[in-house]
Amino acid sequence: GAGGFKILTPTDKLIDFMTEGNVNSYSLDRQDMDSHAEINFEMRNNHIKLHNKNYKNSVEMSLNKNPEWALNFSVGAASVDLDLTQYKVSRLDVGMGAAAFNVKLGNLVDVARIKIDAGASDIDILIPDSVGCEINDEAALSSRNYEGFKKVDNDLYRSENFDKYPKKIYIDINCGVSSIDVKKY
């Protein structure tokens, strides 16, 4: 739905969250399977009226830093701010409408795969200097700023010295009219 969503510093629990709002409530469901758990955290009512001037919906979440995470976000008109530097994130799938998406990735897994499907959005991604990164985008009507990347093929970009890094991040972006910035830190 609409609102602000953040992932903060790690917790000793598997997952911890705080919500604040005057319209929506959330449900949390956990299913344990052989060697992993699936956690679904979602809004119970995603039919909102944004013309309400007092509308507020924010979620601050913390994860445990020990598991390897595959994260999936589906948001509408939202502000998403994820600091994932302290987490082992092997997969991040994001579907969003008109959103502001900021993510800072870490280097705690050998291969991370990021997939972003967006409408008219502002996308900012920070990549650690210690990894090779490849970007494949379908963003013809978007502005791109891939700092430190070279165009390899049509819609394919790689960070300088991509092959020398043992750890890799692969980013697939499919978006409408958006602004995309990918930088190393």
Secondary structure as UniProt FT lines:
FT   STRAND          3..7
FT   STRAND          15..21
FT   STRAND          26..32
FT   STRAND          37..43
FT   TURN            50..51
FT   TURN            53..54
FT   STRAND          57..63
FT   STRAND          68..75
FT   STRAND          78..83
FT   TURN            85..86
FT   STRAND          88..96
FT   STRAND          100..104
FT   STRAND          111..118
FT   STRAND          122..127
FT   TURN            129..130
FT   STRAND          132..138
FT   TURN            140..141
FT   STRAND          143..146
FT   TURN            147..148
FT   STRAND          149..153
FT   TURN            154..155
FT   STRAND          156..159
FT   TURN            160..161
FT   HELIX           162..164
FT   STRAND          168..175
FT   STRAND          179..184
//
